[in-house]
């Protein structure tokens, strides 16, 4: 009986482990029909010039379908609360993005859309088509996919690729890779 009491005492005295929850933030549109989101809570900095993060891709059709479903009012309410709290997605703060939204009306529309898209991307029942674990060489302005996972419509993994050696690609200006690097690389 002493053993059980000791175990219970230790269990209740230890600090609880923190649960990990992804925080999917908008990172741009890819191939005109998919939105990309990076996990801001999971960004890692192995050294001062390297960043690693997960990015998931959700078809615009999936996002619109979720928004136009029974979840519409909840998404609108959550979006309104975030906007009222002053939340602005980091993506919309990028200079290259701000230039594409010259007037207030376009900016407000983009802001509302990005916030609702982020809310939808963070819902457990919204399925991504692909998740990629990227490494960015911030100093060299290069990006490499380290893991690529493609999903079936039911959410099961269809294919998983882990290259034997990371293949880096130079980041093209004003591309989704460029925007992602601006979002996660340390500012110098």
ChimeraX commands (.cxc) that place a marker at each C-alpha (Angstrom):
marker #1 position 0.00,0.00,0.00 radius 0.5
marker #1 position 2.91,2.35,0.69 radius 0.5
marker #1 position 4.12,1.84,-2.84 radius 0.5
marker #1 position 0.78,3.00,-4.32 radius 0.5
marker #1 position 0.71,6.07,-2.04 radius 0.5
marker #1 position 4.26,6.97,-3.03 radius 0.5
marker #1 position 3.41,6.65,-6.72 radius 0.5
marker #1 position 0.31,8.79,-6.32 radius 0.5
marker #1 position 2.26,11.43,-4.38 radius 0.5
marker #1 position 4.96,11.57,-7.05 radius 0.5
marker #1 position 2.34,11.70,-9.81 radius 0.5
marker #1 position 0.54,14.68,-8.26 radius 0.5
marker #1 position 3.73,16.54,-7.35 radius 0.5
marker #1 position 5.31,16.40,-10.81 radius 0.5
marker #1 position 4.49,19.28,-13.12 radius 0.5
marker #1 position 2.16,18.27,-15.93 radius 0.5
marker #1 position 3.74,17.74,-19.33 radius 0.5
marker #1 position 2.78,20.42,-21.82 radius 0.5
marker #1 position 0.60,19.19,-24.62 radius 0.5
marker #1 position 1.76,20.09,-28.11 radius 0.5
marker #1 position -0.79,21.74,-30.35 radius 0.5
marker #1 position 0.03,22.85,-33.85 radius 0.5
marker #1 position -0.65,26.47,-34.77 radius 0.5
marker #1 position -1.19,26.48,-38.53 radius 0.5
marker #1 position -0.61,29.95,-39.95 radius 0.5
marker #1 position -1.24,31.02,-43.53 radius 0.5
marker #1 position 1.85,30.89,-45.76 radius 0.5
marker #1 position 0.44,31.62,-49.22 radius 0.5
marker #1 position -1.30,29.93,-52.11 radius 0.5
marker #1 position 0.35,27.20,-54.14 radius 0.5
marker #1 position -0.62,26.04,-57.64 radius 0.5
marker #1 position -3.60,28.46,-57.60 radius 0.5
marker #1 position -5.82,25.86,-55.94 radius 0.5
marker #1 position -4.11,25.07,-52.62 radius 0.5
marker #1 position -3.43,27.15,-49.53 radius 0.5
marker #1 position -0.29,26.44,-47.54 radius 0.5
marker #1 position 0.03,26.72,-43.77 radius 0.5
marker #1 position 3.13,26.37,-41.58 radius 0.5
marker #1 position 3.11,25.14,-38.00 radius 0.5
marker #1 position 4.26,28.26,-36.13 radius 0.5
marker #1 position 4.30,26.36,-32.80 radius 0.5
marker #1 position 6.68,23.74,-34.20 radius 0.5
marker #1 position 9.28,25.94,-35.91 radius 0.5
marker #1 position 12.77,24.76,-34.94 radius 0.5
marker #1 position 16.11,26.57,-35.14 radius 0.5
marker #1 position 18.91,23.94,-35.11 radius 0.5
marker #1 position 21.43,26.79,-35.58 radius 0.5
marker #1 position 21.35,30.53,-36.25 radius 0.5
marker #1 position 21.01,30.14,-40.04 radius 0.5
marker #1 position 18.75,27.09,-40.28 radius 0.5
marker #1 position 15.01,26.73,-39.75 radius 0.5
marker #1 position 12.86,23.60,-39.91 radius 0.5
marker #1 position 9.08,23.47,-39.99 radius 0.5
marker #1 position 6.08,21.51,-41.19 radius 0.5
marker #1 position 3.94,22.93,-43.98 radius 0.5
marker #1 position 0.59,21.49,-44.94 radius 0.5
marker #1 position -1.38,22.07,-48.11 radius 0.5
marker #1 position -5.17,22.21,-48.13 radius 0.5
marker #1 position -7.17,22.55,-51.34 radius 0.5
marker #1 position -9.13,25.82,-51.57 radius 0.5
marker #1 position -12.15,23.67,-52.40 radius 0.5
marker #1 position -11.84,21.93,-48.99 radius 0.5
marker #1 position -11.54,25.26,-47.16 radius 0.5
marker #1 position -14.58,26.72,-48.97 radius 0.5
marker #1 position -16.60,23.57,-48.38 radius 0.5
marker #1 position -15.85,23.67,-44.64 radius 0.5
marker #1 position -16.71,27.38,-44.48 radius 0.5
marker #1 position -20.01,26.86,-46.34 radius 0.5
marker #1 position -21.03,23.92,-44.13 radius 0.5
marker #1 position -22.74,23.82,-40.74 radius 0.5
marker #1 position -19.47,25.23,-39.33 radius 0.5
marker #1 position -19.89,28.62,-41.03 radius 0.5
marker #1 position -21.24,30.52,-38.01 radius 0.5
marker #1 position -18.55,29.13,-35.71 radius 0.5
marker #1 position -15.77,30.12,-38.15 radius 0.5
marker #1 position -17.25,33.62,-38.56 radius 0.5
marker #1 position -17.53,34.02,-34.77 radius 0.5
marker #1 position -13.95,32.82,-34.15 radius 0.5
marker #1 position -12.67,35.09,-36.95 radius 0.5
marker #1 position -14.51,38.10,-35.54 radius 0.5
marker #1 position -13.07,37.46,-32.07 radius 0.5
marker #1 position -9.53,37.27,-33.45 radius 0.5
marker #1 position -10.00,40.44,-35.52 radius 0.5
marker #1 position -11.53,42.28,-32.54 radius 0.5
marker #1 position -8.49,41.21,-30.50 radius 0.5
marker #1 position -6.21,42.84,-33.07 radius 0.5
marker #1 position -4.83,39.65,-34.59 radius 0.5
marker #1 position -3.17,40.10,-37.97 radius 0.5
marker #1 position -1.66,37.07,-39.76 radius 0.5
marker #1 position 2.10,37.46,-40.22 radius 0.5
marker #1 position 1.67,36.73,-43.93 radius 0.5
marker #1 position -0.33,39.90,-44.55 radius 0.5
marker #1 position 2.45,41.93,-42.88 radius 0.5
marker #1 position 4.99,40.94,-45.56 radius 0.5
marker #1 position 5.89,43.94,-47.74 radius 0.5
marker #1 position 5.49,41.99,-50.98 radius 0.5
marker #1 position 1.97,41.01,-49.94 radius 0.5
marker #1 position 1.00,44.49,-48.71 radius 0.5
marker #1 position 1.91,45.87,-52.16 radius 0.5
marker #1 position -0.69,43.59,-53.77 radius 0.5
marker #1 position -3.42,44.97,-51.47 radius 0.5
marker #1 position -3.22,48.71,-52.12 radius 0.5
marker #1 position -6.61,49.80,-50.83 radius 0.5
marker #1 position -8.27,49.33,-47.45 radius 0.5
marker #1 position -11.16,47.28,-48.78 radius 0.5
marker #1 position -8.87,44.68,-50.37 radius 0.5
marker #1 position -6.75,44.59,-47.19 radius 0.5
marker #1 position -9.80,44.03,-44.94 radius 0.5
marker #1 position -11.14,41.31,-47.24 radius 0.5
marker #1 position -7.76,39.55,-47.35 radius 0.5
marker #1 position -7.41,39.86,-43.57 radius 0.5
marker #1 position -10.84,38.29,-42.92 radius 0.5
marker #1 position -10.18,35.50,-45.45 radius 0.5
marker #1 position -6.74,34.64,-44.06 radius 0.5
marker #1 position -7.98,34.56,-40.49 radius 0.5
marker #1 position -10.90,32.28,-41.36 radius 0.5
marker #1 position -8.59,30.07,-43.47 radius 0.5
marker #1 position -6.20,29.74,-40.50 radius 0.5
marker #1 position -9.10,28.82,-38.21 radius 0.5
marker #1 position -10.24,26.17,-40.68 radius 0.5
marker #1 position -6.67,24.84,-41.15 radius 0.5
marker #1 position -6.47,24.29,-37.38 radius 0.5
marker #1 position -9.61,22.12,-37.30 radius 0.5
marker #1 position -8.86,18.44,-36.78 radius 0.5
marker #1 position -11.44,17.33,-39.33 radius 0.5
marker #1 position -10.00,19.39,-42.21 radius 0.5
marker #1 position -7.79,17.17,-44.32 radius 0.5
marker #1 position -4.54,18.27,-45.95 radius 0.5
marker #1 position -3.49,16.64,-49.21 radius 0.5
marker #1 position 0.23,16.90,-48.42 radius 0.5
marker #1 position 2.48,17.74,-45.48 radius 0.5
marker #1 position 6.13,18.60,-46.01 radius 0.5
marker #1 position 8.87,19.01,-43.43 radius 0.5
marker #1 position 11.18,21.72,-44.79 radius 0.5
marker #1 position 14.61,22.96,-43.89 radius 0.5
marker #1 position 15.53,26.50,-44.89 radius 0.5
marker #1 position 19.10,27.74,-45.12 radius 0.5
marker #1 position 18.27,31.38,-44.28 radius 0.5
marker #1 position 21.74,32.74,-45.02 radius 0.5
marker #1 position 22.11,30.88,-48.34 radius 0.5
marker #1 position 18.46,31.49,-49.31 radius 0.5
marker #1 position 17.86,27.81,-50.07 radius 0.5
marker #1 position 15.10,25.37,-49.15 radius 0.5
marker #1 position 15.02,21.56,-48.95 radius 0.5
marker #1 position 12.13,19.16,-48.35 radius 0.5
marker #1 position 13.23,16.65,-45.69 radius 0.5
marker #1 position 9.99,14.63,-45.56 radius 0.5
marker #1 position 6.97,14.60,-47.86 radius 0.5
marker #1 position 3.73,12.89,-46.84 radius 0.5
marker #1 position 0.79,12.60,-49.24 radius 0.5
marker #1 position -2.65,11.71,-47.88 radius 0.5
marker #1 position -5.64,9.87,-49.27 radius 0.5
marker #1 position -9.06,11.55,-49.06 radius 0.5
marker #1 position -9.85,9.55,-45.92 radius 0.5
marker #1 position -6.77,10.98,-44.17 radius 0.5
marker #1 position -4.62,7.85,-44.33 radius 0.5
marker #1 position -1.08,8.16,-45.62 radius 0.5
marker #1 position -0.87,7.31,-49.31 radius 0.5
marker #1 position 2.86,7.87,-49.72 radius 0.5
marker #1 position 5.75,9.03,-47.56 radius 0.5
marker #1 position 9.13,10.11,-48.91 radius 0.5
marker #1 position 12.30,10.82,-46.97 radius 0.5
marker #1 position 15.21,11.68,-49.30 radius 0.5
marker #1 position 18.49,9.99,-48.38 radius 0.5
marker #1 position 20.21,13.34,-48.72 radius 0.5
marker #1 position 18.50,16.71,-48.56 radius 0.5
marker #1 position 18.35,18.38,-51.97 radius 0.5
marker #1 position 18.42,22.15,-51.62 radius 0.5
marker #1 position 16.83,24.51,-54.11 radius 0.5
marker #1 position 17.52,28.22,-54.33 radius 0.5
marker #1 position 14.49,30.22,-53.23 radius 0.5
marker #1 position 12.82,32.10,-56.08 radius 0.5
marker #1 position 11.91,35.73,-55.19 radius 0.5
marker #1 position 8.18,36.35,-54.57 radius 0.5
marker #1 position 7.46,32.62,-54.45 radius 0.5
marker #1 position 5.80,30.56,-51.72 radius 0.5
marker #1 position 9.29,29.49,-50.58 radius 0.5
marker #1 position 10.36,33.13,-50.38 radius 0.5
marker #1 position 7.29,34.05,-48.32 radius 0.5
marker #1 position 7.85,31.08,-46.02 radius 0.5
marker #1 position 11.48,32.07,-45.46 radius 0.5
marker #1 position 10.40,35.64,-44.66 radius 0.5
marker #1 position 7.95,34.30,-42.11 radius 0.5
marker #1 position 10.33,31.98,-40.25 radius 0.5
marker #1 position 13.92,33.11,-40.80 radius 0.5
marker #1 position 15.40,35.33,-38.08 radius 0.5
marker #1 position 15.35,39.01,-39.03 radius 0.5
marker #1 position 18.86,40.43,-39.39 radius 0.5
marker link #1:1,2 radius 0.2
marker link #1:2,3 radius 0.2
marker link #1:3,4 radius 0.2
marker link #1:4,5 radius 0.2
marker link #1:5,6 radius 0.2
marker link #1:6,7 radius 0.2
marker link #1:7,8 radius 0.2
marker link #1:8,9 radius 0.2
marker link #1:9,10 radius 0.2
marker link #1:10,11 radius 0.2
marker link #1:11,12 radius 0.2
marker link #1:12,13 radius 0.2
marker link #1:13,14 radius 0.2
marker link #1:14,15 radius 0.2
marker link #1:15,16 radius 0.2
marker link #1:16,17 radius 0.2
marker link #1:17,18 radius 0.2
marker link #1:18,19 radius 0.2
marker link #1:19,20 radius 0.2
marker link #1:20,21 radius 0.2
marker link #1:21,22 radius 0.2
marker link #1:22,23 radius 0.2
marker link #1:23,24 radius 0.2
marker link #1:24,25 radius 0.2
marker link #1:25,26 radius 0.2
marker link #1:26,27 radius 0.2
marker link #1:27,28 radius 0.2
marker link #1:28,29 radius 0.2
marker link #1:29,30 radius 0.2
marker link #1:30,31 radius 0.2
marker link #1:31,32 radius 0.2
marker link #1:32,33 radius 0.2
marker link #1:33,34 radius 0.2
marker link #1:34,35 radius 0.2
marker link #1:35,36 radius 0.2
marker link #1:36,37 radius 0.2
marker link #1:37,38 radius 0.2
marker link #1:38,39 radius 0.2
marker link #1:39,40 radius 0.2
marker link #1:40,41 radius 0.2
marker link #1:41,42 radius 0.2
marker link #1:42,43 radius 0.2
marker link #1:43,44 radius 0.2
marker link #1:44,45 radius 0.2
marker link #1:45,46 radius 0.2
marker link #1:46,47 radius 0.2
marker link #1:47,48 radius 0.2
marker link #1:48,49 radius 0.2
marker link #1:49,50 radius 0.2
marker link #1:50,51 radius 0.2
marker link #1:51,52 radius 0.2
marker link #1:52,53 radius 0.2
marker link #1:53,54 radius 0.2
marker link #1:54,55 radius 0.2
marker link #1:55,56 radius 0.2
marker link #1:56,57 radius 0.2
marker link #1:57,58 radius 0.2
marker link #1:58,59 radius 0.2
marker link #1:59,60 radius 0.2
marker link #1:60,61 radius 0.2
marker link #1:61,62 radius 0.2
marker link #1:62,63 radius 0.2
marker link #1:63,64 radius 0.2
marker link #1:64,65 radius 0.2
marker link #1:65,66 radius 0.2
marker link #1:66,67 radius 0.2
marker link #1:67,68 radius 0.2
marker link #1:68,69 radius 0.2
marker link #1:69,70 radius 0.2
marker link #1:70,71 radius 0.2
marker link #1:71,72 radius 0.2
marker link #1:72,73 radius 0.2
marker link #1:73,74 radius 0.2
marker link #1:74,75 radius 0.2
marker link #1:75,76 radius 0.2
marker link #1:76,77 radius 0.2
marker link #1:77,78 radius 0.2
marker link #1:78,79 radius 0.2
marker link #1:79,80 radius 0.2
marker link #1:80,81 radius 0.2
marker link #1:81,82 radius 0.2
marker link #1:82,83 radius 0.2
marker link #1:83,84 radius 0.2
marker link #1:84,85 radius 0.2
marker link #1:85,86 radius 0.2
marker link #1:86,87 radius 0.2
marker link #1:87,88 radius 0.2
marker link #1:88,89 radius 0.2
marker link #1:89,90 radius 0.2
marker link #1:90,91 radius 0.2
marker link #1:91,92 radius 0.2
marker link #1:92,93 radius 0.2
marker link #1:93,94 radius 0.2
marker link #1:94,95 radius 0.2
marker link #1:95,96 radius 0.2
marker link #1:96,97 radius 0.2
marker link #1:97,98 radius 0.2
marker link #1:98,99 radius 0.2
marker link #1:99,100 radius 0.2
marker link #1:100,101 radius 0.2
marker link #1:101,102 radius 0.2
marker link #1:102,103 radius 0.2
marker link #1:103,104 radius 0.2
marker link #1:104,105 radius 0.2
marker link #1:105,106 radius 0.2
marker link #1:106,107 radius 0.2
marker link #1:107,108 radius 0.2
marker link #1:108,109 radius 0.2
marker link #1:109,110 radius 0.2
marker link #1:110,111 radius 0.2
marker link #1:111,112 radius 0.2
marker link #1:112,113 radius 0.2
marker link #1:113,114 radius 0.2
marker link #1:114,115 radius 0.2
marker link #1:115,116 radius 0.2
marker link #1:116,117 radius 0.2
marker link #1:117,118 radius 0.2
marker link #1:118,119 radius 0.2
marker link #1:119,120 radius 0.2
marker link #1:120,121 radius 0.2
marker link #1:121,122 radius 0.2
marker link #1:122,123 radius 0.2
marker link #1:123,124 radius 0.2
marker link #1:124,125 radius 0.2
marker link #1:125,126 radius 0.2
marker link #1:126,127 radius 0.2
marker link #1:127,128 radius 0.2
marker link #1:128,129 radius 0.2
marker link #1:129,130 radius 0.2
marker link #1:130,131 radius 0.2
marker link #1:131,132 radius 0.2
marker link #1:132,133 radius 0.2
marker link #1:133,134 radius 0.2
marker link #1:134,135 radius 0.2
marker link #1:135,136 radius 0.2
marker link #1:136,137 radius 0.2
marker link #1:137,138 radius 0.2
marker link #1:138,139 radius 0.2
marker link #1:139,140 radius 0.2
marker link #1:140,141 radius 0.2
marker link #1:141,142 radius 0.2
marker link #1:142,143 radius 0.2
marker link #1:143,144 radius 0.2
marker link #1:144,145 radius 0.2
marker link #1:145,146 radius 0.2
marker link #1:146,147 radius 0.2
marker link #1:147,148 radius 0.2
marker link #1:148,149 radius 0.2
marker link #1:149,150 radius 0.2
marker link #1:150,151 radius 0.2
marker link #1:151,152 radius 0.2
marker link #1:152,153 radius 0.2
marker link #1:153,154 radius 0.2
marker link #1:154,155 radius 0.2
marker link #1:155,156 radius 0.2
marker link #1:156,157 radius 0.2
marker link #1:157,158 radius 0.2
marker link #1:158,159 radius 0.2
marker link #1:159,160 radius 0.2
marker link #1:160,161 radius 0.2
marker link #1:161,162 radius 0.2
marker link #1:162,163 radius 0.2
marker link #1:163,164 radius 0.2
marker link #1:164,165 radius 0.2
marker link #1:165,166 radius 0.2
marker link #1:166,167 radius 0.2
marker link #1:167,168 radius 0.2
marker link #1:168,169 radius 0.2
marker link #1:169,170 radius 0.2
marker link #1:170,171 radius 0.2
marker link #1:171,172 radius 0.2
marker link #1:172,173 radius 0.2
marker link #1:173,174 radius 0.2
marker link #1:174,175 radius 0.2
marker link #1:175,176 radius 0.2
marker link #1:176,177 radius 0.2
marker link #1:177,178 radius 0.2
marker link #1:178,179 radius 0.2
marker link #1:179,180 radius 0.2
marker link #1:180,181 radius 0.2
marker link #1:181,182 radius 0.2
marker link #1:182,183 radius 0.2
marker link #1:183,184 radius 0.2
marker link #1:184,185 radius 0.2
marker link #1:185,186 radius 0.2
marker link #1:186,187 radius 0.2
marker link #1:187,188 radius 0.2
view
